[in-house]
Amino acid sequence: MYYDINQDISEISKRFEEDGITFKDKTILVTGGAGFLGSWVCDVLVKQGAYCICIDNLTSGSTKNILHLMDEPNFRFLNHDISQPIFFGLSHHPDGICVGDIKKLDIVMHMASRASPFEFKDHPISILKSNTLGTMNALGIAKAHNAIFFYTSTSEVYGNPPDDAIPTSESYYGHVNPVGPRSCYDESKRAGEAFIKAYELQHKMRTKIVRIFNTSGPRIRHGPEYGRVIPNFINQALNDQDITVFGNGSQTRSFTYVIDEIEGFLKMVYKDEAIGEVINLGNDKEYTILELAKIIIKLTDSNSKISFKPLPIDDPRRRCPDLSKAKRILEWEPKTPLKEGLKRTIAWFKDKYDWEKNE
Ligand SMILES: NC(=O)c1ccc[n+]([C@@H]2O[C@H](COP(=O)([O-])OP(=O)(O)OC[C@H]3O[C@@H](n4cnc5c(N)ncnc54)[C@H](O)[C@@H]3O)[C@@H](O)[C@H]2O)c1
């Protein structure tokens, strides 16, 4: 075995212990909890002694990510599409499914949404629904329970910012194409944020929005069709295939390792200072895509060559967060260097290949 996830989970728990953060005895609903990021959140919450309810319709997630949690007394999985109403603490409601025995939710974390660029083409309606109707349903649940509401928005709400908006702060309004191939994602996340602000204003709810910049790590979806750069490059490198770089590779991205991101999410959920805030979470060290390709070739000791393909429409040229707010309000910044995060992700990929061979 090359990678042990328990070490990463323990690292997050250790950071929380040092900061006095605990979710023990809280009842927390996580939509999208069988996905890449959601399953990490569930893992940490279960380990912390929270009661964690995961809603997922398994469209882009997998029960493989949460199988090890199924027997835990403080974990529960509900296979449900959050675009459809669901009610907690009620035995009957004419408009949707009811989960009667959960009387009080403390926190609702709405993370359910397909998020890979390849899905924008095949599943645009489901993406729009998850971030609009799904956000509305999740807000309704939080409202009924007077729970804290947390939403995973995205750096894509900024669209393609000009150079003078890099690094991009939360006060930048965005440069987004409302009718382009990415609009189902970008615009529905923007609409999701607007829903949240409306509920906050009208119902005085405690809400928190995080704008996530490119995050990778073990459990990320992979395969050539998924279109996320780190898993694509690792896959290609481990198979000695050409690494396909779009454009000339000079476009930049900033990459966060998953445990840093999860620490940021949960700090945001925990801290009262974050109520009503929108905060960027990511890494402010920019790499060109060409640099990334070369680092991955080296770390995997691969014989892959680099080949170039045309840049997709509306592909952002630069992505880099301004993290001042995260540093000030959450006292958070990413700790894992890119190469270290990549090493752990590559190790997880190698394990996966071994398991798949033996399946
Ligand atoms: N990973 C990143 O770099 C990144 C960047 C920006 C934003 N985000 C956001 O973070 C969240 C999680 O992303 P991820 O990378 O873990 O993606 P993922 O695809 O691995 O996880 C999303 C999960 O949501 C579930 N889901 C989708 N639609 C649903 C619905 N209608 N009802 C119930 N479940 C549904 C999927 O089955 C999956 O388990 C998403 O909201 C995404 O937009 C992620």
The ligand as an SDF file (V2000), in Angstrom:
LIG
                    3D

 44 48  0  0  0  0  0  0  0  0999 V2000
  -13.0610   19.9830   -6.2320 N   0  0  0  0  0  0  0  0  0  0  0  0
  -12.9470   21.2430   -6.5600 C   0  0  0  0  0  0  0  0  0  0  0  0
  -11.8610   21.6900   -6.9460 O   0  0  0  0  0  0  0  0  0  0  0  0
  -14.1160   22.1940   -6.4500 C   0  0  0  0  0  0  0  0  0  0  0  0
  -13.9070   23.5150   -6.8630 C   0  0  0  0  0  0  0  0  0  0  0  0
  -14.9520   24.4180   -6.7440 C   0  0  0  0  0  0  0  0  0  0  0  0
  -16.1650   24.0320   -6.1800 C   0  0  0  0  0  0  0  0  0  0  0  0
  -16.3410   22.7380   -5.8060 N   0  0  0  0  0  0  0  0  0  0  0  0
  -17.6620   22.3940   -5.2370 C   0  0  0  0  0  0  0  0  0  0  0  0
  -17.5350   21.5030   -4.1440 O   0  0  0  0  0  0  0  0  0  0  0  0
  -18.6330   20.5650   -4.1140 C   0  0  0  0  0  0  0  0  0  0  0  0
  -18.1060   19.1480   -4.1180 C   0  0  0  0  0  0  0  0  0  0  0  0
  -17.3370   18.9510   -5.3020 O   0  0  0  0  0  0  0  0  0  0  0  0
  -16.4900   17.6320   -5.5470 P   0  0  0  0  0  0  0  0  0  0  0  0
  -15.2200   18.0580   -6.1910 O   0  0  0  0  0  0  0  0  0  0  0  0
  -16.4420   16.8320   -4.3170 O   0  0  0  0  0  0  0  0  0  0  0  0
  -17.3810   16.9260   -6.6640 O   0  0  0  0  0  0  0  0  0  0  0  0
  -18.0180   15.4360   -6.6960 P   0  0  0  0  0  0  0  0  0  0  0  0
  -18.6620   15.3120   -8.0060 O   0  0  0  0  0  0  0  0  0  0  0  0
  -16.9830   14.4460   -6.3240 O   0  0  0  0  0  0  0  0  0  0  0  0
  -19.0840   15.5050   -5.5210 O   0  0  0  0  0  0  0  0  0  0  0  0
  -20.3880   16.0080   -5.6880 C   0  0  0  0  0  0  0  0  0  0  0  0
  -21.3570   15.0400   -5.0080 C   0  0  0  0  0  0  0  0  0  0  0  0
  -22.6770   15.5670   -5.1060 O   0  0  0  0  0  0  0  0  0  0  0  0
  -23.5560   14.5090   -5.4900 C   0  0  0  0  0  0  0  0  0  0  0  0
  -24.6900   15.1370   -6.1730 N   0  0  0  0  0  0  0  0  0  0  0  0
  -24.6820   15.8260   -7.3380 C   0  0  0  0  0  0  0  0  0  0  0  0
  -25.9010   16.3090   -7.5980 N   0  0  0  0  0  0  0  0  0  0  0  0
  -26.7050   15.9050   -6.5660 C   0  0  0  0  0  0  0  0  0  0  0  0
  -28.0730   16.0950   -6.2440 C   0  0  0  0  0  0  0  0  0  0  0  0
  -28.8870   16.8020   -7.0370 N   0  0  0  0  0  0  0  0  0  0  0  0
  -28.5530   15.5430   -5.1040 N   0  0  0  0  0  0  0  0  0  0  0  0
  -27.7500   14.8310   -4.2770 C   0  0  0  0  0  0  0  0  0  0  0  0
  -26.4530   14.6250   -4.5420 N   0  0  0  0  0  0  0  0  0  0  0  0
  -25.9300   15.1620   -5.6570 C   0  0  0  0  0  0  0  0  0  0  0  0
  -22.7340   13.6130   -6.3850 C   0  0  0  0  0  0  0  0  0  0  0  0
  -23.2290   12.3070   -6.4980 O   0  0  0  0  0  0  0  0  0  0  0  0
  -21.3820   13.6550   -5.6640 C   0  0  0  0  0  0  0  0  0  0  0  0
  -21.2940   12.6640   -4.6760 O   0  0  0  0  0  0  0  0  0  0  0  0
  -19.5030   20.9070   -5.3270 C   0  0  0  0  0  0  0  0  0  0  0  0
  -20.5500   21.7560   -4.9130 O   0  0  0  0  0  0  0  0  0  0  0  0
  -18.5490   21.6620   -6.2420 C   0  0  0  0  0  0  0  0  0  0  0  0
  -19.2310   22.5570   -7.0810 O   0  0  0  0  0  0  0  0  0  0  0  0
  -15.3540   21.8120   -5.9330 C   0  0  0  0  0  0  0  0  0  0  0  0
  1  2  1  0
  2  3  2  0
  2  4  1  0
  4  5  1  0
  4 44  2  0
  5  6  2  0
  6  7  1  0
  7  8  2  0
  8  9  1  0
  8 44  1  0
  9 10  1  0
  9 42  1  0
 10 11  1  0
 11 12  1  0
 11 40  1  0
 12 13  1  0
 13 14  1  0
 14 15  2  0
 14 16  1  0
 14 17  1  0
 17 18  1  0
 18 19  2  0
 18 20  1  0
 18 21  1  0
 21 22  1  0
 22 23  1  0
 23 24  1  0
 23 38  1  0
 24 25  1  0
 25 26  1  0
 25 36  1  0
 26 27  1  0
 26 35  1  0
 27 28  2  0
 28 29  1  0
 29 30  1  0
 29 35  2  0
 30 31  1  0
 30 32  2  0
 32 33  1  0
 33 34  2  0
 34 35  1  0
 36 37  1  0
 36 38  1  0
 38 39  1  0
 40 41  1  0
 40 42  1  0
 42 43  1  0
M  CHG  2   8   1  16  -1
M  END
$$$$
